[in-house]
């Protein structure tokens, strides 16, 4: 993807999430659950009380709230690409943190170093995760960590299968697996994974939920299905549908070889 297309995609993502900020929390069951799991991993870290923490893609503040509670003496910098999401986060977390509209993949102008960079289900929107992580790692203090949750390759496998069975092209982006995750060269890292099966009333309920989240941006270059093809797809998923969320919990540690 060239720079122009990449920027246009990022603008669409930002607009989509901003437009859905008001109803995001009511649709974000999985995002809330994963933020809890990630927060537990972060709270187990040996961070100093007065640490500096940067969050990438804070959204409406699921993880931010837990970071503020767990590290009351920390300096928090909360960022998101979508301005309305950031304002919802501020309303929830308060004025103690600093807030900034930011494309986390290109974190220019941040005053590091940080002891922790955290991100809950935002890295899957990066154009190049490897390069994005490499840029973020440059903001870490010695021994600092990036702790994140992102989507893995088995995500929405049932949705992809439904397309395949009808000979249709699926617009769900391709996500990495745990074993082939694109870590920056020379990084010291670890990975855990989890499969979460989320029930929906039917295919229409699944699509409606993604739209309510602002997460409807398809893979680059995907052309939407025709109305008739989309109706056939939803008809094949009537009477109950469960979608898998393949969650990758990653940790990158500053310094040293993997």
N, C-alpha and C positions, 0 to 999 in steps of 0.2 A: 504494500500500500504506500503510495507516494505521500509526501508531507501535506499536500493540499487535501487529498482525500482523508488523511488521518485527522487533520484539523476539523474538517467538516463533520466527520463522525463524532469527534469529541464534543463539538457544539450541539449536535443532535442529542447525544447522551445527556449533556448538562441541561438542555431544555426539557427533555423528557422527565428527568428526575425532579427538576424544579417544579414542573407543572403538577406533579403528583405528591409533593411534600405533605400537603394537608391530610391526605388519606393513607399515607405510607404505613404508619404504625399498625393500622387495623388489618393490613394485608400481609405483613411481614413476619409471619409465624416462624418460618425457618431462620430468617435473619436474626430474630430475637434469640432463638435457641442457640444458634452458632455463636452469637456474641457472648452468651453465658459460658459456653465451653471454652472459648478463647480467653475470656477473662480469668477463668480458673487457672489456665496454663500460665498466664502472665503473673498472677498473684503469687505463684510458686517461685518466681525468679528472685535472685538475690540483689534486688535493686536498692540503692541507698534511699533513705526517706526523702531527701531533697533532690531527687532525680529530675531529669528533663525528658519529657515524653512528647512525641509527635504522633498524631493520628492522621492517617491518610484515608480519605473517604469516610468521614465520621457520620454521614447521613443525618438522621434525626437524633442520634445520640445514644443508641443502644449500648455500644461499648464505652463511649465517652463517659456515661453516667457511672459505670462500674470502675473505670480508671480514676475518676475524681473521688469516688468513695474509698477505693483501696489505697490511694496515694495522696492523702490530704495535704502533704507538704510539697508535692511535686509541682514543677512548672509544666503546664499543659498547653500545647499548641494544637488546635483542632482545625482540620482543613477538609474541604470538599469542593468538588468541581461545580456543584449546583448551589447557587446562592440561597435559594429558598430552603434547601435542606439544612444549610448552615444556620439559618435563622431559627429553624425549628429546634436544632440542637442547642443553640444559645438559650432559647426559652426554657428548655428542659434542664440544662446543666448550670446555667447562670453565668455571671460575668467574671468569675475567677480565671478561666482559661483565656488565652488569646485565640481569636478566630481569623481564618483567612481563606478566601476563595482561591483554590489552587488545583491545577492538574498534577496529581501526585506522581505521574510518570515523568514529569519534568519539573522538579521541585526547586526552581530558581528562587534565590532571594531569601531563603530560610537561614536563620542564624544558628547553625549547629555549634558544637556537637550535641547529639541526643544520646541518652542512655538507653532509650527504647523508642523504636518506631513500630506502631501497631496499626493493623488494618483488618477490618472485618468485611469480607465479601466485596472488595473493590478492585483487587488486582486483575480479576477476569476481564475488566474493561480496558486494561492496558493494551496498546498496540503491540508492544514488545516487552514481555515480563522480564526477560533477562536483563535488558538494558535499563528498564525502570528500576529493578532491584539494585543494579550496580550503581545507579545514580543515588538512590536512597542510602546505600551502604556507605557512601562517601560522607554522609552526614552523621555517622555514628561515632560516639566516643570510643576509645580503646576498650574492648570487651563488651561494647554495646550490642544490642540485639534488635533484629527485625522479627516481630512475631505477627503472623497473619493467618487468616483463613481465606481460601479462594475455592473456586469450583474446579472439579476434576473431570476427567474424560467420560465417566459413566453418567454424568449429569443429564437428565431428561432422556435416558436411553429408550424409555417407553414411547416417548413422543417421536423420537427418530424412527423407531420401529413401525409406528403407525404410518408415518410418511412412506417408508420403504414398502410396506405391504400394499400401498396404493400406487406405487411407482412415482411418488412425488419427491421433490427436493426439499429437504428440511433446512430452515434458516437458522437453526440453533448454532451458535459459534462452536468451534472446536476447542476443547479445553485439554490441558496436559494431564498425563497420568502421574502418579506418585513416583514411578520409577524412571520417567523421562522428563521430570520437571526441569525447566530451563534455568538452572541456577547460574549465577555469574561465575566465570572462570576463577578458580582458586579460592572460592568461598568455603567457609566451614558452616555446615548446615545439617538440618535434620527434618524429617517429615513423618507425620502420622496422617491417617485417613479414616473417614467414617462415611457410611452410607445412611442417608435419612430418607425414608419413604413417606412422602407427604400425600395424603388422600385428597381428592377433589370430587365434586359431584359428577363431573363429566369433563370432556375436553374443553367445552365452552367456559366452565368455571376455572380451569387451569389458565386459559388465555386471558380471561378477565382479571385474574389475580396478578399475572405478569404485567398487564397494562396498568393496574392500580399501583404497582410498585414503581412504574417508570422504566421497567426492564424489558421493553419490547424491541430494542434495537437489534436487528438480525446480524448475521455474519456478514463481513464485507463482501460486496458483490452479489448478494442474494437478491433475487427478484421475487416479489410477493406472489403467492399463489393466486390464481384466478378465483373469483367469488364461488364459482361452481366447485372447483377443486377443494376449496376451504370448507364448503358445506359438506362435501363427501368425507373429508377428514374428520370433522366434528361428529358426523353421524356414526362413524366407526368407533367413536369413543363414548357413546351414550351408555348410561347405566353404571357409572362409577369408573374412576380413573385414578391411579396413583402414580406419581412421578418421583423418580429418584434424584436426590441431591447428593452428589459425590463431593464431600468436603475434604479438602487438603489443608491440614494445619502445619504450617511451615515455620522454621526458625533459622535465621541466618545470624551468625555471630561474627563480629568484627575481628579481623586479624586471623592469621594462620591459614593452613591449607585444609581442604575437606578430607 
